[in-house]
Amino acid sequence: MRSIRAAATGAVILSLALAATACGGGSSTGGGSNDSPKELTYWASNQGASIEIDKKVLQPELDKFEKQTGIKVKLEVVPWSDLLNRILTATTSGQGPDVLNIGNTWSASLQATGALLPWDTKNFDRIGGKDRFVDSALGSTGIEGQDPAAVPLYSMAYALYYNKQMLADAGVDAPPTTWDELVAAGKKVSKDGKWGIAMEGSNPSENIHHAFVFAKQHGADFFTADGKPDFTNDGAVTAVKQYVDLMAKDKIIAPGNAEYAQNQSVSDFAKGKTAMLLWQSASANLKSQGMADDSYGIAPVPVQSGTPGAGRQVNSMVAGINLAVFKNSDNVDGATEFVKFMTSDAEQKILNTAYSSIPPVKAAQEDAAFNSPANSVLKDTLAQSAVALPQVPDESQFETAVGTAVKDLFAGAAGGREVTTASVKAALTKAQQQMPKK
């Protein structure tokens, strides 16, 4: 999922759990219709460096769709800080858009509300078939064993972006491949107002993404096999501590990063304030901020040892954006046609090029435009060493609870507080107590 989003508040998250039969979309009747066949409302997530850039990317494509179909699409680009709350409010009120972007990690949680159109075989056939999409993207579209709640739109993976000159000036000849190497490189850079790596310490979702990967590398999960929270197992505690220690112990992250939640880490990297950045498909964002393509390199996210792969060598969550349709849309046919348009081979090339993401549609992904060295890192990661976040109904609550716990640990580290195994376990215990009781 694209970062800068903040998780929903506890009160609204709770409404998700209670809204299993709620409806969303444009119709207040509770069921879908085609009462308004000439218009659609589309909530798009903020993928570019600004909302205005997103509008410039999307509006020509929506105009193209209107010319082809006669259906006018009313566009609203919703900031990540508002998107989940807006969606959850729509699921309970029954008043929302026809089509919307959802972060793929939300798919299972939003599916549990019953508000989204299920993508069964019939609906997939209407957009060209399920087999058009790559398996890794389909793995983050809903609860296993159920029809997907959404259709993949953009695929992303984390990579390590590094400033070539800053590392060279510090005597680092190659991008780090392990966390020990990254810490060593970061310490060489972290002086004279420069820092080794940037993070978004106040962004619960960013925290979850990294904590999840660290946990996988320690052979751990945050949920048991039957979907119960297990936040305080030794591997999870070790993972969170290693992540926060990049600031608290290793001191290669500026303390001010504890307050970052709106892409400030990307801007710091683009401005040469930090030598490294962990981010999803950042090239377009960096270019929009004036960073030259040849001034930075892209490498796989480090692992504990060895090289990225399966099992303990996981180095990214499967990131991305899905398209969903509210089940009670008053233009169900038009909404389905819009999903078909947005996931067509031609549009997939246009949109994913604009956002430096990877098409989840097989034919588009194979296009030469996505065979650059940068995209090769992302494609290889998605194919070989990325794993979907838990596709469980409580995933949103997990992001809120654990992500906020990590946020608080970063805040303490920024204030000079020592991060101990005991303090991490206490924070994760508190987070687990906030999860819905079964």
Salt bridges, closest charged atoms under 4 A:
GLU52 OE2 - LYS55 NZ 3.65
GLU61 OE1 - LYS64 NZ 2.86
GLU76 OE2 - ARG86 NH1 3.14
GLU206 OE2 - HIS209 ND1 3.88
GLU206 OE1 - HIS210 NE2 3.32
ASP221 OD1 - LYS216 NZ 2.56
ASP226 OD2 - LYS228 NZ 3.89
ASP245 OD2 - LYS241 NZ 2.68
ASP333 OD1 - ARG126 NH2 2.99
ASP345 OD1 - ARG132 NH2 3.05
GLU347 OE2 - LYS64 NZ 3.15
ASP367 OD1 - LYS349 NZ 3.35
ASP394 OD2 - LYS438 NZ 2.74
GLU399 OE1 - ARG5 NH2 2.59
